[in-house]
Amino acid sequence: MFTAYVVVTVLAAAASAYSASNHYVRPAWMLDNMTGYGVPHTWLPALGAAKAAGVLGLLVGIAVPAIAVAASAGLILYYAGAVAVILRARRYAHLPAPMPFLLLVVGSLALRLASR
């Protein structure tokens, strides 16, 4: 069970790290989406930092279970917030975008709790 936890956690961390890096690289597609969602571009560094902190917490959490739970919970709230923002903007076609990230983090949390 612990091996599955580590694999899912590393995948969740890698996916979230990619997503966080986009907040700093600022590709045109992301800026267009954020504009459509009504998210000011000035928020991008803080949003990226929040994701990066979650990534660090997921990786440190492999050795420290309490940090893993806190990081997973924080990222779950982050991605649930992303879903809420998409719904608020009525950009329903974009709903699938945060789901893989959300599901990986939920899986990481579930496996962490199961491997205690």
C-alpha positions as a LaTeX table, in Angstrom:
\begin{tabular}{lrrr}
\hline
Residue & $x$ (\AA) & $y$ (\AA) & $z$ (\AA) \\
\hline
Met1 & 0.00 & 0.00 & 0.00 \\
Phe2 & 2.83 & 2.38 & 0.83 \\
Thr3 & 4.37 & 1.87 & $-2.62$ \\
Ala4 & 1.08 & 2.83 & $-4.28$ \\
Tyr5 & 0.93 & 5.90 & $-2.04$ \\
Val6 & 4.43 & 6.99 & $-3.06$ \\
Val7 & 3.72 & 6.47 & $-6.78$ \\
Val8 & 0.43 & 8.41 & $-6.69$ \\
Thr9 & 1.97 & 11.15 & $-4.54$ \\
Val10 & 4.94 & 11.63 & $-6.87$ \\
Leu11 & 2.52 & 11.79 & $-9.84$ \\
Ala12 & 0.33 & 14.31 & $-7.99$ \\
Ala13 & 3.39 & 16.38 & $-7.09$ \\
Ala14 & 4.71 & 16.33 & $-10.66$ \\
Ala15 & 1.34 & 17.32 & $-12.13$ \\
Ser16 & 0.88 & 20.11 & $-9.59$ \\
Ala17 & 4.47 & 21.31 & $-10.12$ \\
Tyr18 & 3.79 & 21.57 & $-13.86$ \\
Ser19 & 0.61 & 23.51 & $-13.12$ \\
Ala20 & 2.40 & 25.80 & $-10.65$ \\
Ser21 & 5.18 & 26.50 & $-13.14$ \\
Asn22 & 2.60 & 27.75 & $-15.63$ \\
His23 & 1.75 & 30.53 & $-13.19$ \\
Tyr24 & 5.27 & 31.87 & $-13.67$ \\
Val25 & 5.82 & 31.01 & $-17.35$ \\
Arg26 & 2.40 & 32.48 & $-18.19$ \\
Pro27 & 1.57 & 30.77 & $-21.50$ \\
Ala28 & $-1.00$ & 32.61 & $-23.62$ \\
Trp29 & $-3.64$ & 29.88 & $-23.19$ \\
Met30 & $-3.46$ & 30.22 & $-19.43$ \\
Leu31 & $-3.68$ & 34.00 & $-19.47$ \\
Asp32 & $-6.71$ & 33.75 & $-21.77$ \\
Asn33 & $-8.37$ & 31.27 & $-19.42$ \\
Met34 & $-7.68$ & 33.37 & $-16.33$ \\
Thr35 & $-9.11$ & 36.42 & $-18.07$ \\
Gly36 & $-12.21$ & 34.43 & $-19.01$ \\
Tyr37 & $-12.60$ & 33.24 & $-15.41$ \\
Gly38 & $-12.26$ & 36.76 & $-14.07$ \\
Val39 & $-9.01$ & 36.01 & $-12.22$ \\
Pro40 & $-6.64$ & 39.01 & $-12.21$ \\
His41 & $-3.22$ & 38.22 & $-13.65$ \\
Thr42 & $-1.64$ & 39.84 & $-10.59$ \\
Trp43 & $-2.86$ & 36.83 & $-8.56$ \\
Leu44 & $-0.86$ & 34.32 & $-10.60$ \\
Pro45 & 2.37 & 34.44 & $-8.54$ \\
Ala46 & 0.48 & 33.88 & $-5.28$ \\
Leu47 & $-1.58$ & 31.06 & $-6.80$ \\
Gly48 & 1.61 & 29.47 & $-8.15$ \\
Ala49 & 3.28 & 29.78 & $-4.76$ \\
Ala50 & 0.31 & 28.10 & $-3.07$ \\
Lys51 & 0.55 & 25.17 & $-5.48$ \\
Ala52 & 4.33 & 25.00 & $-5.09$ \\
Ala53 & 3.95 & 24.86 & $-1.30$ \\
Gly54 & 1.48 & 22.01 & $-1.76$ \\
Val55 & 3.95 & 20.17 & $-3.98$ \\
Leu56 & 6.70 & 20.56 & $-1.41$ \\
Gly57 & 4.31 & 19.38 & 1.30 \\
Leu58 & 3.34 & 16.29 & $-0.71$ \\
Leu59 & 6.98 & 15.31 & $-1.16$ \\
Val60 & 8.02 & 16.01 & 2.43 \\
Gly61 & 4.85 & 14.23 & 3.51 \\
Ile62 & 6.21 & 10.94 & 2.21 \\
Ala63 & 8.40 & 10.96 & 5.33 \\
Val64 & 6.14 & 13.04 & 7.63 \\
Pro65 & 2.51 & 11.86 & 7.47 \\
Ala66 & 0.98 & 14.95 & 9.13 \\
Ile67 & 2.50 & 17.20 & 6.47 \\
Ala68 & 1.17 & 14.90 & 3.75 \\
Val69 & $-2.36$ & 15.20 & 5.09 \\
Ala70 & $-2.13$ & 18.99 & 5.40 \\
Ala71 & $-0.62$ & 19.43 & 1.92 \\
Ser72 & $-3.18$ & 17.11 & 0.35 \\
Ala73 & $-6.05$ & 18.90 & 2.07 \\
Gly74 & $-4.71$ & 22.27 & 0.94 \\
Leu75 & $-4.36$ & 21.17 & $-2.68$ \\
Ile76 & $-7.81$ & 19.58 & $-2.62$ \\
Leu77 & $-9.24$ & 22.92 & $-1.50$ \\
Tyr78 & $-7.18$ & 24.70 & $-4.17$ \\
Tyr79 & $-8.45$ & 22.50 & $-7.00$ \\
Ala80 & $-12.01$ & 22.55 & $-5.64$ \\
Gly81 & $-11.71$ & 26.34 & $-5.73$ \\
Ala82 & $-10.59$ & 26.10 & $-9.35$ \\
Val83 & $-13.74$ & 24.11 & $-10.13$ \\
Ala84 & $-15.84$ & 26.74 & $-8.35$ \\
Val85 & $-14.20$ & 29.56 & $-10.32$ \\
Ile86 & $-14.86$ & 27.74 & $-13.60$ \\
Leu87 & $-18.49$ & 27.18 & $-12.61$ \\
Arg88 & $-18.89$ & 30.81 & $-11.57$ \\
Ala89 & $-17.53$ & 31.93 & $-14.94$ \\
Arg90 & $-19.90$ & 29.50 & $-16.69$ \\
Arg91 & $-17.02$ & 28.03 & $-18.70$ \\
Tyr92 & $-18.43$ & 24.51 & $-18.40$ \\
Ala93 & $-16.27$ & 23.10 & $-21.19$ \\
His94 & $-13.25$ & 23.82 & $-18.96$ \\
Leu95 & $-14.52$ & 21.72 & $-16.04$ \\
Pro96 & $-12.46$ & 18.65 & $-16.96$ \\
Ala97 & $-9.18$ & 20.62 & $-16.77$ \\
Pro98 & $-8.62$ & 20.60 & $-12.98$ \\
Met99 & $-10.08$ & 17.11 & $-12.47$ \\
Pro100 & $-6.91$ & 15.02 & $-13.06$ \\
Phe101 & $-5.01$ & 17.20 & $-10.60$ \\
Leu102 & $-7.82$ & 17.00 & $-8.05$ \\
Leu103 & $-8.19$ & 13.23 & $-8.41$ \\
Leu104 & $-4.45$ & 12.62 & $-8.05$ \\
Val105 & $-4.34$ & 14.64 & $-4.83$ \\
Val106 & $-7.47$ & 12.92 & $-3.47$ \\
Gly107 & $-5.86$ & 9.57 & $-4.31$ \\
Ser108 & $-2.67$ & 10.62 & $-2.54$ \\
Leu109 & $-4.62$ & 11.58 & 0.59 \\
Ala110 & $-6.69$ & 8.40 & 0.55 \\
Leu111 & $-3.62$ & 6.21 & 0.18 \\
Arg112 & $-1.75$ & 8.15 & 2.87 \\
Leu113 & $-4.61$ & 7.62 & 5.30 \\
Ala114 & $-4.91$ & 3.94 & 4.33 \\
Ser115 & $-1.18$ & 3.26 & 4.79 \\
Arg116 & $-0.96$ & 4.55 & 8.36 \\
\hline
\end{tabular}
